[in-house]
Amino acid sequence: MNVAVVMYDRINLISLANVLSFVKSFQKAKIKTCAFKPEIVDEYELKITPEVSGESIYGADIIIIPDGIGALNLRHDEIFLSWIKSASNAKIKLGFDLGTLIFAGAGFLNNKSACIRGGYKNALSEYCDVSDTKVCESGDVISVSEWGDEIKAILAKILS
């Protein structure tokens, strides 16, 4: 199973680490970190290099977008969103907290529901119905407002 983990400027490094450490524990998962550009800077100015940059993410079975304050601006960046749309055929699109806004900006949440932490519900409501749950599955999109046992169980089921 091909898993693309999207990296972007002002990504939350803890969210990225949680996702990578959990997903890498499954042998079926072939993970690649992907970014639109060759070097990413996290929320605290740490430079990170993705495995793949600037290439289409078409062919990924699962696309994961971790949390990060940078998603607030990227949801309006048409060039970046065009790159995200190259993963439109992914069977599962998984957004962690603010990362869900990138899926929303790309149009993947039209006529769907999603969840996000409290202070950003208005931003998400511009695109879709907002759920008060910690994990919301709506079609091919799974949104997560908080890393925990519920999403770990869902991911384990998908990746096993």
C-alpha angles and dihedrals in degrees: 000000000000113000121190115197109197119220123193140167113290093018117163105252094204091055090048091049093049092051096045096045093049098043093045089061089073115080093205091062116094101193129197126177108222134189137173090235133035098250130038129196116209126217090280098045096261110151116231129185118213122215091237127027135181094003126118115267091214111134097042113130091201128025117195124193113191125211121277140145089238089074090074091070098031092061085073098041105105095191093052091043091052087057091049089050089062084078093056091119094056109124092221129030111191121190124187114211109296090013086072088068089066091057088047093052090049090056097248092124098054108136091001139102129242141170133229136165118285104265094055101047092104091055091050093045089067087072110028148347112299120228123205092215126106091235125029124187113196115167110302093345124087116187123194126195095182133025109237149115095303095060091039089057092048092048092046090054092049096045099041 
